[in-house]
Amino acid sequence: MNNITIKKIHANIFLIREIYFKEHANIFLFRNKDRGLLFDCGLGLEKLKPILNKLGIKKFTVCATHIHFDHSGGMKHFAPNEIILTTKQYHHIRQKKLWALQYLTPKDFDNQLISHKKAVEFCKHFDQTIARPKIIHGNRLKFGDFKFKLIPAPGHADESILFWEPNHQILISGDALYSGQPYTDLVNSNLKQFLKTLHQIDSTDFKLLLPGHNQILNKTTASAVINKWERKINDWLTVE
């Protein structure tokens, strides 16, 4: 049974999901002929690369919005020279305490497909998978007609970044914004920085927001989530 789904959402842009993981961590693929650019790569309990090979993709570049287990685990199946990280992301991926594995629970999995035990065993070894990735220098990333600007987005995690494509008005947000409950109690979370990141997202000119989880958002639906998150975070700051 194929535990990976691929859905075309725009010209040469695809949403990929690992259906065994109920938290719906999104993987986004941008395709340019036989080249593929991945933003995040899921847990990686099943190999994604051979599936993408069937789409005609032979050359890969893998980026990360942040390094939590459900966004970076799949890097294990790619060669180091196919992976590109910021300096901070590379530093953090060597530290187990920053992977957010404490949030990995049996209820997150469809155990008919993949067991929680298998997931935990796999996730224990993330630090052995990324030997010498490429390091992003500067704040630009070009891929075919897409020219992304990298924007720091601390709050959920201090290594989080946004990928903004102004010409196509696309913003890739990772866990800096998605429809759902924000997680703000990780080792390197920061509530005040999170508020600044939300303001940054709201002031960015995008039509399509590709989030780390759940459904794709437009400017209107993204702003509604931002307002909800800002209220929650301000309430939490008041309690502190």
N, C-alpha and C positions, 0 to 999 in steps of 0.2 A: 504494500500500500504506500502510495506517495504521500508523505507527510508535509510536503511543501506545496503551497498554492501560489500561482503567479497571475496577477491581473493587470492588464494594460490600463493605465489611468490617463495617459496623455501621449502625444506623439513621442515615441522612444523613451517613455518613462513607465516603469512597472512597479507595482506594489507586491512584495513577496512576504509570505507569512509561513511560520512553522505551526501547523494546525494542532500539534500536540501540546503547545504552550498556550494556556487559556488567557494569559495577560496580553496576547496579541502584540508582541514587540514587532514593529514594522521594519522592514528592510526595503530600501528604495534602490532600484536599478535604473541607471541612465545608459542607454545604448547608443553607440556610434559605430555602425558597420559591425566589425568583428570585435570591437572593444566594449567593455562594460565597466562602468563606475558604480560602485556600491557604497551607499551610505548606511552604515551599520551592517551587521551580518548575523544577527540572531544568536541563539545559544549554540547552534552548530552541532547538535546531537546527530543530525544527518548531514551528509556532505552536500553542500549547495552547488559547488563548482561543476560537477558532472551534469547537473540539471540545466545549468546555464549554458554549458557547452552545446546542449541540444538546441538552444536558441541561436546557435551560430556564433556565440561569443567565445573567443579564444584567448583574449588578452584582458587582464583584470587590474583594476585599481580599487583598493578597499580603504575607505575612510571611516572614521568613527565620530559620532556626535559626543560620546563619552564612553567610558570603559567598563560600565557595569556589565555583569555576566550575560544579561539578555540582549546586549547590543554588540558585544565584542567576542563572545565565545567562538563564533564561527570562523574567526581569524585562523584558528588551528588548521583549517583546510586550505589555506592559501600560502604561497611562498612568501618569505620575508620581503622580497623585492616587489611584491604586489601590494604590500600594506604601507599606507602613509599615515603617520600620526603627528600631532604636535609634540613638542618636547615634553610638555606637562603630561599629556596622555601616555606617552611612552614611559615616563617615570612612574606614573600611577599604576600602570598595568603590571608592574613588577611587585606591587604590594597587595597581598590578598585581602587585607582589611578594607580596601577601597573598592572591592568588586560588588558589594551589596549582597553577598550570598546569604546573609541572615534573612533575607526576604524570600528565599527559595523554599516553598512548602509543598506538601503533597497535593493540596487543592489546586495548585497551578497547572497540573498536568492531566491530560486524558490518559489514564493509566492503561487503557486498552491499546494505546499507540506506543507510548514510552513511559516507563516508570519513573517516579520521583527518585528512587535509589540510583538508577542509571544516570539521571541528570546530575545528582549531587556528585557522584564519582567522577563524571566528566568535568564538572566545573571546578573540581579541586586542582586541576592541572593547567589552568589558563597560563600561569607564569612560565610554563615550559614550551609554550607554543610560539611566542613572538621573539625570535632571536635578534635580528637586526633589521627592523623596518626602516623605510625611508622616513625622513623627518621633514615636515612642512616648514619651509622658511618663508617668512612674510605672511601676508593675509590674502593671497590670491590662489585660485585653483582653476585651471582651464581644462575643459574637456569638450572637444568639438566646438559647437556653437555656444556652449554654456561657459560662462565666466563667473565663477563663484567668488564671493567675498566672505572671508572667515571672520566671524564676530564673536569675541569671548562672551559666554553666557553663564557665569557662575550663579549658584543658588541651589539647584538640585545637586549638582556636583561641581567642584571648582575647576575641573578640566573641561566642562561642557562648552561646546561651540555651536554657533548657528552657521549654516551655509546659505547665503543669500545670493540669488541670481537676479539682479535688477532688470536685465533686459527682458527676461521671460516672467519676471515678477513671481518668482518661486522662493519660498523660504523653507528650509529643512531645520526643524527645531529640536529633534531628539526629545528628551524628557524636560526640556525647558518649557514646553507647552504641549498639552494634548487634552482631549476631553476625558476627564476622569479626576481622580483624587491626586493632588500633588504630594510627592514624597519630599519631606524637608528635614528628616531626622537622621540622615546618614552621617558618617564620620566627617565628611567635608561639605555638608550642606550649610547654607547661610541664608537666613530669612531676609535680611536687609539687602543682600546682593540679589536675591531672587526677585524682590520688588523692582530693582533697577533693570534686571533682565526683562521682566514682563513689560516695563515701560519701553525698553528698547524694541521689543517685538511689536508692540502696538504702534510705535512710530515708524516702523519699517514699511515700505511700499511694496506690498505683495498682494497677489490675487489668490494664490494657492499655497497653503501651508501643509507641509508633509511632516506629521508628528511622529514621535517615537512609539506611540500606542494608539489604538482605536482608529476612528474614522478620520479621513482627510478633511481639513477645514478650509473655509474661505475667510476673507477679511472680517465679515460680519460675525460668523460663528466663532472665529478665533477671539475677537474682541469680547464676546460674551463670556468665553472661558476665562480670559484675562481678568475681567471684572470680578468674576466669582473667586478666582484664585487670590486676587489682591485683597478681597474682603477676608478670606480665610487667614492669609498670612498676617494681615494687620491685627486680626483677633489674636493670633498666636503670639505676636510681638507684645500685645497688651498684657497677656497672661505672664509673659516673661518679666 
